[in-house]
Every structure is written in C-alpha cells, then in structure tokens.
Amino acid sequence: MIKRFIVIVALFSAFWAKAQENTSSPYSYYGVGITNFKGTVENRAMGGLSTFSDSIHMNLTNPAGYGKLARTTYVVGASVESTKQETQGAEDRTKNVSLDYLGLGVPVGRFGFGVGLIPYSSVGYRIYDIEENGASRLRGRGGMNKVFLSAAYAISRDLSIGVNADYNFGNIQHRRTVVREGIQYGTRDIDRSDISGFNFNFGLDYQTKLKNGLKLHASAVYTPEADITSESYREIGNVLFTANGENIFNVKTFDMESQDITLPSKATFGLGIGRPNKWFLGGEYSAFGSIPEISVFNTPVNDVEYNDGNAYRLGGYIVPEYSSLTSYFKRVVYRFGGRFEETGLQLNGESIDEFGISFGLGLPIGGDFSNLNLGLEYGQRGTTNSGLIQENFFKLSIGLSLNDQWFVKRKFN
C-alpha cells in the first residue's frame, strides 16, 4: 500500500509541477490571494461540508476527526478549474490546474494523528490598464502553503477532541510595468513578500446514536488569530520593448521593512443527521475575520474595504446499498451540496460574494475500503456592477482515499 501511495504522489507531483498558478482571478490581488478550500474532494462535493467524519476518511478541516479513524488513511487530491471572467462589454476565459492536498492519517489506540500539505492561498492575475497617455500591466503570482500536524483523542465512543498546528510558508510576487507615450523607456517594479509563521486550530466532533438507526453529528472548529512574518523586497528597473521581448536594465533592489500579517480568526459550527452507510444530511456555518491587507507598491487602493465574512454550507450523500454484491453502482457514494460565502472583500461599494453547487461520486476500488472520489462544482464569484468582474467557474476535482492497517484500534467497553 505504501509503495502504491508513493507512486501516486509522484504522479500528482508531476501534475503539480505544471500547475504553477492555481488561480487567474483578479480578486487574488487583494490580501494574500484567493483562500483555497481546506478539505478533501469528498467534502467539496458536499458543498464544502466538514461536519461528517468516519473511520475510513480523513477530515482535513476538523482535527477531531482523526479520533474517529480506524485505519491508516492516505489522501491526495487535485483539480482543474475553467473560468469565464466577464465585465460590462468584455469577457475572457482561463484554465488552471492545482494539487489541492496531500495527507496521511494514522490511528493509534484512542489517539489519531495526521500530517500533510495544503495550499492555503493562491495569487495569479493579469490586469491591463490602458490610459490616454500610456498603459500599465499588473501581474501577480505565488501564494501560501501549509504543512500541518494534527492530533486527536477519542474521549469516548461519541466524543473526540483535536488540535492542529500549521506551518505557513510561501511567497507572493506583484509585478507592474508602466509605459508612457513619448517616453522611450518604461519602468518595471516587482514587490515580493516571503511569508512564514505558525498558527493553530482546535476541533470537537460528537456523534451519538438515535432511535430508528439514525445518528446525530455535531462539530465545532475554532482558529484563533495568528501573526506571521512577511519579509519583503522591491526591485525597480527600466524596460525597453523590442521585437525579442523586454530588455530590463538599471535594476536596483531594496530590502523593505518586514511586517506582520494577521491571519484572521475563524469559528465553524456544524450539525447533521443520517443513517450510517446509507445517507447523511448536514449544515454548517462559519464566521471569520477580515482578510489581511498587504501593501503593494506603497500605493493605497481606493474604494476597498476588508470586512468580516460568513459562510453557509449544506450537503450530504446517499448510498443505495453499501454492501451490495450484485451491483457496483449500488455501492457508489452519491454526494451533493451547496454553499454561499460573504468573503468580506468590498470593492467600489459592492460585496464580493461567492456561491457554488456541487455533486460527486465515491467509487470503491479494491477491497480495503479505498475510494476514487470525483467532484464537480459550478460557482460564481463577484459581480459586473460598478465596473467589476464576475467569474463563473467549473471545477472538476479528483482524489484518492487509500486505507491500510498499521495498528489495531482500541475498542470501547
């Protein structure tokens, strides 16, 4: 199993090497970029719902979920996103691929542990501004990643608690090229921030049996604010455009004063009900602080506000017949969900909100509770009001959840 997982990781890593920019959204200019979904394909297919935890799937959002694991679990996931960006009178289409997560979960008696890698945020935009006496071009790339280490403890059969530590690292680069009519040389500025630091979150997972074979699920996750460090520098030079491209000269580099970036706090509460291995339906609410603001080119951005945000999710799954011996498709997990998020970003007086509807399949592979998971989401971000950009996107996700037996899970009396 381990050798098979290593081969799969190598294949996904090769896939990731070609996916250097995970987004093409102009809204990734603000803060530390577009915040990526922290969860598996299974979660995304249920509207991003993380309330559900079981013994054979990793829950990357709630560290208490590791207390439910009964088997060692390897997970890896990637996605392809196709986006149509439109504003009043113009539109563009982009496509991006990304590695979304890589993780390992291990149960040891009443304890459960997890380790892995998740891209936290993505920057990847190209903006052109044509003025009466010249033009400017803005381009951004980069983002933040998280290496996480989680631990959980099953207090009882019903209740688990967990803690997660993240080491955040990455870099964000903003590039601006300006040319003016009647001036031979243009200018090029590059602002780069190298980001690093730790943050933590805490989780609780409660599951209890009800009458008629039903089961109640309740969860809570809290992430306190955390300050991480941004070491920045600026590169300034002149540019001459030729038939062979850009010729950069007179380049000077300046170290900028380091600054603290405050990652916002976040609280998530979820509730669900279902019949094990048959169906599940749940809802979730998240409240989070405003996104961090990063100075770019020492230029204030007008008509921008960073407010607190909220997210609402609803989702579930259906399994026609979990242990069917006659029909493969009766053993398939059919997932569905929807979400709405108020991101807290406000431009030109307009709130930049996001919604999505999703569907997915959990396809059994092998005989060891492993699954190939597929998800499809249609979503929308932003608006065309006030000269802004609306993004309509389709995201196809694929993930593997592989199970193995390392240790014997302790049973409760």
C-alpha positions in Angstrom: 0.0 0.0 0.0 2.8 2.5 0.9 4.6 1.8 -2.4 1.4 2.3 -4.3 0.8 5.6 -2.5 4.4 6.8 -3.2 3.8 6.2 -6.9 0.5 8.1 -6.9 2.2 11.0 -5.1 4.9 11.1 -7.7 2.3 11.3 -10.4 0.4 14.0 -8.7 3.6 15.9 -8.0 4.4 15.9 -11.8 0.9 17.2 -12.3 1.6 19.9 -9.8 4.8 21.0 -11.4 2.8 22.1 -14.4 0.3 23.9 -12.2 2.4 26.9 -11.1 -0.5 29.3 -10.8 -3.6 27.9 -9.1 -5.9 30.8 -10.0 -6.4 33.5 -12.6 -8.8 35.6 -10.5 -8.1 39.4 -10.5 -9.5 39.3 -6.9 -6.3 37.4 -5.9 -4.6 40.9 -6.0 -6.0 41.6 -2.5 -4.6 40.4 0.7 -2.7 37.0 0.5 -4.8 36.0 -2.5 -7.8 33.7 -3.0 -8.2 31.5 0.0 -8.3 27.8 -1.1 -10.8 25.3 0.2 -9.2 23.3 3.0 -10.8 19.9 2.6 -11.0 16.7 0.5 -12.9 16.1 -2.7 -15.5 14.3 -0.6 -16.0 17.5 1.4 -16.1 19.7 -1.6 -18.7 17.5 -3.3 -21.0 18.1 -0.3 -20.8 21.9 -0.6 -17.6 22.1 1.5 -19.3 20.4 4.5 -16.8 19.2 7.1 -19.3 18.1 9.8 -19.2 14.4 8.7 -16.3 12.3 10.0 -16.0 8.5 9.9 -13.4 5.7 10.4 -12.0 5.5 6.8 -11.8 9.1 5.6 -9.5 12.0 6.6 -11.1 15.2 7.7 -8.6 17.9 6.9 -10.8 20.7 8.3 -11.6 19.4 11.8 -8.6 17.8 13.6 -11.0 16.0 16.0 -12.0 13.8 13.0 -8.7 11.9 13.4 -10.1 10.4 16.6 -12.6 8.5 14.5 -10.1 6.8 12.2 -9.9 3.0 12.4 -7.4 2.5 9.6 -4.3 4.3 8.3 -5.5 6.6 5.5 -3.6 8.2 2.7 -5.2 11.0 0.7 -4.3 13.1 -2.3 -6.4 15.4 -4.5 -6.1 17.7 -7.5 -8.5 19.8 -9.6 -9.0 21.6 -12.9 -10.9 24.8 -13.0 -12.3 26.5 -16.1 -13.4 30.1 -15.6 -15.2 32.7 -17.6 -14.4 36.3 -16.5 -16.8 39.0 -17.7 -17.3 42.6 -17.1 -19.5 45.1 -18.9 -18.7 44.7 -22.6 -15.8 42.2 -22.4 -15.0 38.6 -21.3 -12.1 36.2 -21.0 -11.6 32.5 -20.3 -8.9 30.9 -18.2 -8.0 27.4 -17.1 -5.9 26.4 -14.0 -4.8 23.1 -12.5 -3.8 22.5 -8.9 -2.7 20.0 -6.3 -5.2 20.6 -3.5 -4.0 18.4 -0.7 -1.7 15.6 0.4 -2.1 13.8 3.7 -1.6 10.8 5.9 -3.8 9.9 8.9 -2.8 7.2 11.5 -4.9 5.8 14.4 -3.1 4.6 17.5 -5.4 3.3 20.1 -7.7 6.2 21.2 -5.4 8.7 19.5 -5.3 9.7 15.9 -2.6 11.7 14.1 -2.4 13.5 10.7 0.3 15.1 8.7 0.2 16.7 5.2 0.4 19.7 2.9 -2.3 22.1 1.7 -2.1 25.2 -0.5 -3.7 27.9 1.7 -4.0 30.8 -0.8 -3.2 31.5 -4.4 -2.3 34.6 -6.3 -2.4 34.6 -10.1 -3.8 37.6 -12.0 -3.0 39.7 -15.1 -4.6 43.2 -15.4 -4.1 45.6 -18.2 -5.0 49.3 -17.9 -4.9 51.5 -21.0 -4.9 55.2 -20.3 -4.9 58.3 -22.6 -1.1 58.8 -22.4 0.1 55.3 -21.8 -0.6 51.8 -20.4 0.2 49.7 -17.4 0.3 45.9 -16.9 -0.1 44.2 -13.5 0.8 40.6 -12.9 0.7 38.6 -9.7 1.7 35.1 -8.8 2.5 32.9 -5.8 0.6 32.0 -2.7 0.9 30.4 0.7 1.1 26.7 1.7 0.5 24.9 4.9 2.4 21.9 6.3 0.1 20.6 9.1 0.4 18.2 12.0 -2.8 17.1 13.8 -3.5 15.1 16.9 -6.9 13.9 18.3 -8.1 11.9 21.3 -11.3 9.9 21.5 -12.6 10.7 25.0 -15.5 8.2 24.4 -17.2 6.4 21.6 -19.2 9.6 20.9 -16.8 12.5 21.6 -13.4 13.3 20.1 -11.2 16.4 20.5 -8.3 17.5 18.4 -5.6 20.2 17.8 -3.9 21.1 14.6 -0.6 23.0 14.1 0.1 24.7 10.7 3.5 26.0 9.4 2.7 28.6 6.8 5.2 29.4 4.1 5.4 30.8 0.6 5.9 33.9 -1.4 3.8 36.4 -3.3 5.0 38.5 -6.2 3.4 41.5 -7.7 4.9 43.0 -10.9 3.9 46.3 -12.5 5.1 47.5 -15.9 4.3 51.1 -17.0 4.9 52.8 -20.4 4.1 56.4 -21.3 3.6 58.0 -24.6 6.6 59.9 -25.9 9.0 58.3 -23.3 11.4 55.8 -24.7 11.8 53.6 -21.6 9.2 52.2 -19.4 9.5 51.2 -15.7 9.1 47.9 -14.0 8.5 47.3 -10.3 8.5 44.0 -8.5 7.2 43.6 -5.0 7.9 40.2 -3.4 6.9 39.0 0.1 8.4 35.8 1.6 5.9 34.6 4.2 6.4 32.3 7.1 4.9 31.5 10.5 2.7 29.2 12.6 -1.0 29.1 13.5 -3.2 26.6 15.3 -6.8 25.4 15.4 -8.9 23.3 17.7 -11.8 20.9 17.0 -14.6 18.9 18.5 -16.5 16.0 17.0 -19.6 14.5 18.6 -21.6 11.6 17.2 -24.4 9.7 19.0 -26.9 7.1 18.1 -30.6 8.0 17.9 -33.7 5.9 17.5 -34.5 4.0 14.3 -30.8 3.5 13.4 -30.2 7.3 13.0 -27.0 9.1 14.1 -26.5 12.7 15.1 -23.3 14.5 14.1 -22.2 17.8 15.7 -18.8 19.6 15.2 -17.0 22.7 16.1 -13.7 24.2 14.9 -12.0 27.3 16.1 -8.9 29.0 14.7 -7.6 32.0 16.7 -5.9 34.9 15.0 -2.2 34.4 14.3 0.6 36.8 13.3 3.0 35.5 10.6 6.0 37.3 9.2 6.4 38.8 5.7 10.0 39.7 4.6 9.7 41.9 1.6 11.9 43.5 -1.1 11.4 45.7 -4.1 13.1 45.6 -7.5 13.0 48.7 -9.7 14.3 48.9 -13.2 13.8 50.4 -16.7 12.4 48.4 -19.6 12.8 48.7 -23.3 10.3 46.7 -25.5 11.9 45.2 -28.6 11.0 42.6 -31.2 12.7 40.0 -29.0 10.7 40.9 -25.8 11.5 43.0 -22.8 15.0 44.3 -22.1 15.4 45.2 -18.4 18.3 47.4 -17.2 19.2 49.8 -14.5 17.9 47.3 -12.0 18.1 48.2 -8.3 16.9 46.1 -5.4 15.8 47.4 -2.0 15.1 45.5 1.2 11.8 46.6 2.7 10.8 46.6 6.4 9.4 43.3 7.5 5.7 43.3 8.5 3.4 41.1 10.4 0.4 39.6 8.6 -2.5 38.7 10.8 -4.3 35.6 9.7 -8.0 36.0 10.7 -9.8 34.0 13.3 -12.5 31.6 12.2 -15.2 29.7 14.0 -17.2 26.9 12.4 -20.3 25.0 13.7 -22.0 22.1 12.1 -24.9 19.8 12.6 -26.1 16.7 10.7 -28.1 13.6 10.8 -28.1 10.3 8.9 -28.2 6.6 8.8 -24.6 5.1 8.7 -23.6 3.7 5.3 -27.0 4.8 3.9 -27.5 8.6 3.9 -26.4 11.8 5.6 -27.6 15.5 5.5 -25.9 18.3 7.3 -25.4 22.1 7.5 -22.6 24.3 8.6 -22.0 28.0 9.4 -18.6 29.8 9.6 -17.7 33.3 10.8 -14.3 34.7 10.1 -12.3 37.9 10.4 -11.3 40.2 7.7 -8.6 39.2 5.2 -5.1 40.6 5.8 -4.1 43.6 3.9 -0.6 43.7 2.3 0.9 46.9 1.0 1.7 46.7 -2.8 4.0 49.3 -4.5 3.3 51.6 -1.5 0.2 52.6 -3.3 -3.1 52.9 -1.5 -6.0 51.2 -3.2 -9.1 53.3 -3.3 -12.7 52.1 -2.7 -11.6 48.9 -0.9 -12.9 47.6 2.4 -11.9 44.5 4.3 -14.8 43.3 6.5 -15.6 40.2 8.5 -17.1 37.3 6.5 -19.6 34.5 6.8 -20.1 31.1 5.0 -23.1 28.8 4.8 -22.9 25.2 3.6 -25.5 22.4 3.1 -24.7 18.9 1.8 -24.9 15.2 2.2 -24.7 11.8 0.5 -26.7 8.8 -0.4 -25.5 5.1 -0.8 -28.1 2.9 -2.4 -26.8 -0.4 -0.9 -23.4 -0.2 0.8 -22.7 -4.0 0.9 -24.3 -5.0 -2.4 -22.7 -8.0 -4.1 -24.7 -7.8 -7.3 -24.3 -4.1 -8.3 -21.2 -1.9 -8.2 -23.2 1.3 -8.6 -25.3 0.5 -5.6 -22.1 0.7 -3.6 -21.2 4.1 -5.0 -21.5 7.1 -2.7 -23.5 9.9 -4.4 -22.7 13.3 -2.9 -24.4 16.7 -3.3 -24.2 20.2 -1.7 -24.3 23.9 -2.0 -22.6 26.9 -0.4 -22.7 30.7 -0.1 -19.9 32.9 1.2 -19.6 36.5 2.0 -15.9 36.9 1.6 -15.7 40.3 3.4 -14.0 42.0 0.5 -15.8 45.1 -0.7 -14.9 47.0 -3.9 -16.5 50.1 -5.2 -19.2 49.6 -2.6 -20.0 46.1 -3.9 -19.6 43.0 -1.7 -17.6 40.3 -3.4 -19.6 37.2 -2.6 -19.2 33.6 -3.8 -21.6 30.7 -4.2 -21.4 27.1 -5.6 -23.4 24.0 -6.1 -21.6 20.6 -6.3 -22.0 16.9 -7.0 -19.7 14.0 -6.6 -19.1 10.2 -6.7 -17.2 8.0 -4.3 -16.1 5.0 -6.4 -15.0 1.9 -4.4 -11.6 0.5 -5.5 -10.1 -2.7 -4.3 -11.3 -4.5 -1.2 -9.8 -2.4 1.6 -12.3 0.5 1.9 -10.4 2.7 -0.6 -12.1 5.1 -2.9 -11.6 7.1 -6.0 -13.5 10.3 -5.5 -14.8 12.7 -8.2 -16.4 16.1 -7.7 -17.9 18.7 -10.0 -18.7 22.3 -8.8 -20.3 25.2 -10.6 -19.7 28.5 -8.9 -19.8 32.3 -9.2 -17.6 35.0 -7.7 -18.0 38.8 -7.8 -20.3 41.0 -9.9 -20.4 43.1 -13.0 -21.8 46.1 -11.1 -19.7 49.2 -10.6 -17.2 48.2 -13.3 -16.2 45.0 -11.5 -15.6 41.4 -12.8 -17.9 38.4 -12.4 -16.3 35.0 -12.6 -18.3 31.9 -13.5 -16.3 28.7 -13.0 -16.5 24.9 -13.3 -14.1 22.9 -11.1 -13.5 19.2 -11.6 -11.8 17.5 -8.7 -10.3 14.1 -8.4 -9.0 12.5 -5.2 -7.8 9.2 -3.8 -8.5 7.9 -0.3 -6.5 4.7 0.4 -6.7 2.6 3.5 -4.3 0.3 5.2 -4.0 -1.4 8.6 -1.0 -0.3 10.8 -2.3 -0.6 14.3 -5.4 -2.2 15.9 -7.9 0.4 17.0 -8.8 0.1 20.7 -12.4 -0.8 21.3 -14.6 0.9 23.9 -16.4 -1.2 26.5 
